[in-house]
Each structure stands twice: as C-alpha cells, then as structure tokens.
Amino acid sequence: MNRPAPPPTDDELHALVDGQLAPERRAEVEDAVARDPALAARVAAWRTQRDALRRLHGELLDEPVPAPLMSALDRSQPRQARQGRWMRWGGMAAGVLIAFATGWLGNAQWSMHRAASAQLARAPAMREFVHDASIAHAVYAPEKRHPVEVAASEQQHLVQWLSKRLDRPLKVPDLTAMGYTLVGGRLLPGESGARAQFMFEDSAGERITLYIGTLDSRAAAGMAASRETAFRFASEGPVPSFYWVDQGFGYAVAGKLPRDVLLKLATLAYRDLS
C-alpha cells in the first residue's frame, strides 16, 4: 500500500520557485500545489517577487556574497542546515541576499525578510490599501472631463499641495520611457489620513494611476521587524496593481494592463521614486 506523499515544506516551495527542487520530489510538490489554491497563490506571489528582484538587481546575481553577510549566516544557522539551504536556493537566493546587503532592503537576514514579507502580505490593512487603490483607479480613470483635480499643466502646484496634505515630499515619476505622460492628480481620503493619486495616460488613451498614502498602525506594526520594501502583485478589486512599501508609505501602480506591462511600469516608477 502506497503512503501519501508528505505535504511540501516552505523550503521545498522556494526550491520549486528557484528551479532547485530534486527531480524525484518535484512532481509530488507540483501536484500538491495544483490541488491547493492557497499553495498555488503563495508560489505565484513568490515567483512575482523573484521576477521583480531579477529585474531590479539582475546585474548582481553573479557577484560573490559579501563576507559580512556570510558571517551573519554562519552565526545564525547550523552548518548542515546552512549548506542544504544554499544548495536549494542556489544563485537566485545569493542575488537576493546581495540586494539586501547593499541596502535596497536594509537587512542581512533572508529568513527575517521572508517572514516579514509574508506577514505584510497577510496584513488586512495592506490588503485594504491595495483595494482602495484599485477602487480609486476604477472610479476616476474612465472620466473624460474631470479625471483629476489639478491638471499636469500645474504640476508644481499639484506636487506641493499633495506633499503638504500628506506631510511628505512627493515626486511624480517619469514614465515617458514607456509612453505614459502625466494627466494630473487629486487628493483622496484614506483610513489613516490623506492619500494622493497621480494619473498617467499613453497616446492610445490608456490610463494608469499611482496611489500613495500613509499606512495605518496595523500595517505599520507588520513592518516593525523589518525595513523591507515589499514589491508584490495584487489582483483584489476591479483592476490589478503592483505595490510596495517604503518608510511607512504605501505605493500602488494600478491599471487594466497585461501583468508584464504593469510590472514594467511599476518597476520604472519604483526606480524613479527611489
């Protein structure tokens, strides 16, 4: 009598995402993921984050892991477990760790970042923020005569006004490399204060929005253990978005676009705003 295959562990799921899972176990894990929507969603989210990291830091993947980071890992993990983990994660994990060590995510421990990222993804306040960004896009993007409160012709005034209301210096990202120019922006209410929306449009009239706002105390608590900038895909609400968090502020780029195009726009905005 054949025993059922054991459920996949987190390490095995990460190994599957990175293409490092042993062939004899791969089929079982893929079958478990196919039968469990929750596992499938986790794997899809990790693949999205992996692809975003590769786009942002692809040039670092072949670099050696910095000595201080290796020392930190040596102190935090038993040797046998550490060797097995490096063999499974391979070069992709090294590239991610380098990105952390060089300051993009600001922490030297991959395990701490993965736990904080998962906590952020589950936070109700973060889901609400992303859902609000999607709703705001759906409400204002179709408008013909009044899509914004302040037009792009008054960009300086728009940025100063919204910066004052959000109590944070804001900047309009330059998305012209992908054919999108600023339409304007508006002030919106949020659960924890004022929020801002910048709207962009291409030559075909397709619009995307950048939604910005302070995270409330629930989301801030989820960030307490890490200074991580999470870059994730969300499909909640009427339109999809890519979002990230930076120093207590949430950002979401939303639009009715193919996922790969939206990712490129969000990456461009992230780089410019950073």
N, C-alpha and C positions, 0 to 999 in steps of 0.2 A: 504494500500500500504506500503510495507516494505521499510524502508530507507536503503541506502547502509551503510555498516559498515565504521566507520571513519578510515583513514589510521593510521597505527601503529606509535607511537612516539618512539624516541630513548630509553626512559626508558622501554617501553614495549618490544622492541627488545632485550635489555640487559636482561630483566627479562625472556624472552624466552630462551636465551642462557644459563642462570643460572638455568633454571627449576623452576622459581619462579612466572611465569605468571598465573593469575587466570584462572581456567578451562573454565569459560564462555567466556573468551576473547581469549584463546589460539587458538581455531580453526580458528577464524577470522584472527588473526595475521599470523598463518601458511599459510593460504590461500593467504594472501596478499604477503607474501614472495615468495611463489611458483609462483605467477603470475608476479613478478617483478624481473628481473635478477639483477638489481642494489642492491635491498634489500637483495637478496639471497647472493650476493657476500660479502656484509657487514657482514651479520650474519655468513657466513663461515669464514671470517677473524677474527671476534671476538672469534669464537669457537677455532680457531687455537691458538690465543693468550692465551685464557683461559687454554687450554691444556698444552701449553708451560709453563705458570706460575705454574700450578699444578705440573708439572714435576720438575721444579726448586725449588719450595717452598712448596711442599705438606706438609712438616712437620710443617708448620706454620699455617695451616688452623684452627687448634683447639685452637690456642693461643688467649688470650684476646687482644682487640685493645688497643694499648698504650694510656695512659692518655693524653699526649701532642697532639696526633693526634685527639682524641675525642674533646679536647678543640678547636682545629683548626676548626673542623667541626661544633661545636656549634656556633662559631663566624661567620661562613660563610654561614649558612643556617637557614631559619626559622624552628622552632621546628616541625611543622606539616609536612612540606616537607621532613625534615630530617628523621622523623620516617617512612614515607611512603617509602622513598628511601631505608632505611636499611631493611625494611620488604621485598622489592622486590629483593634486591641484595643478602641478606642472607649471609651465611658463605663464599661463594666464594669472594665476594667483601671485606669482612673482611680480608681474606688471602692476597688478592692483596694489600690492604691498609697497612697491616703489612709489606709486602715486600717493599713497597715504604718507609715506615717509618724507616726500618732498613738499608736503604742506597742503596739497589740494584737499585732503580730508582731515588733516591735522591730528592723526593718532597712529601710533605704531603697531597696534594690535589688531590683526584682521578679525579675530574671533569677536572682539569687542564691537567692531564696526558692524559685523554681520548681525549680531544680536540687537544693536541699536537700530539698524536699518529695518529689521523685521518688526521691532516694537513700533517704529514710526509708521510703517505700512498698516499696522493694525489699529493705530490710534483713531478713534472716532472723529476727533477734531480735525485731523488731517484729511480724512475722507470727506468731511463736511466742507472744508476749504476747497478741495478739488471739485466737489459737486457744485459749489457756489460759482466757481469759475466757469464751469460748463453751462450753467443756467444763464449767467450774465452774457456769455457769448451768444447763446440761442436767442436771448431777448433783443440784444442790440445789433448784432451783426446783420440781420436782414433789413434793418431800417434804411430807407432811401434818403429821406430828408433830414433826419435827426439821429444819425448813428452815434454821434459824440456830442459832448457839451462844449468842448473847446477844440477848434479845428487845428490841423497841422500848421496852418499859417501863423498861429500864435503859439508855437511850440515852446518858446522860452517861458512865456506866462504859464502855460499848461504845466510844465515841469516844476516851476517854482510853487505854483498853487498846490499841486498834489503833494509835493515834498513837504510843504508846511502842514497840510492836513494829516499826512501820515507820520509826521515828525521824523523824517528820514530823507537824506538826499537821494533823489531818484534820477534815473537816466533812461532815455529812450534808446533801446538797442538799434543798431544799424542792420537792417535785414535786406538792404538793396542788392546784396550779392545773390540773393535768391528771388529777386524781382518784387519784393514787398516794400512799400513805402508807407509812411505814417498817415493815417486818416485823421487822427486826433485822440482824445481821451476823455474820461469822465471820472467823477467821484462816485463811489458806491458805498453803501453801508455794509458792515460786517459784524459778526458776533462779538468781536473784541475791539471794535473801532472802525475807523475809516479804511476803505480799500480803494485801489486805483485800477482802472482798466485802460490800456493803450490798444488801439485798433490799427491794423495794417491791412493793405489791400494790394493785390497784384494787377497787372494790366487786363486780366480777364474778369476782374471784379470779385475774385475770391478773397475772403477776409479771414484773418486770424486775430486773436486777441491775446494780450499778455495781462494777466491778472496778478496783482500784488497786494499783500496785506500782512499785518502782524498776526502771528499765531496766538491763540488764547493760552491760558495757563495749562490746559490739559495737554495741548501739543507741545508746549514748552517743557513740560515735565518729561515727555518722551524723548527730548533732546538732551536732558540733563547729563546723561552718562557719556555723551559723545558730541563732538563738534562737526559731525558728519554732514556733508552735503549730499542728500539722497536725490538721485535722478531716476525717476520712475514713470512708467506709463499708467494711465488711468482711463478706464472706459465707462466710469459711472457718469450718469447724466446724459443729456441729448447729444453731446459731442465729445470726442476723446481729447485727451490732453497729455502732455509730458510736464512733470512738475519737479521742483527741487526746493530745498530749504537752505537758507544762508543767514546765520546770525539772528535767528528768531523770526525771520521773514519768510513767507511762502511766495513762490512764483509758479505760475501755471500758464503754459502756452497751449491754447485750445483752438481747434478748427476742424471743419469737415474735410479732412485730407487723408490720403493714404498714410499709414503709420510711419513708413520710412521717410516720407516727405516732412511730416510733422516732427519727427525726430531730428532731421537736419535743421529745421527752423529753430527748434528748442535748443539744440546744441549751439547754433550761431548766437542766439540770444544769451544763453548762459555764458559763453566765452566773452561776449561784449560787455555784459553786466559785471563779470568778474574782474 
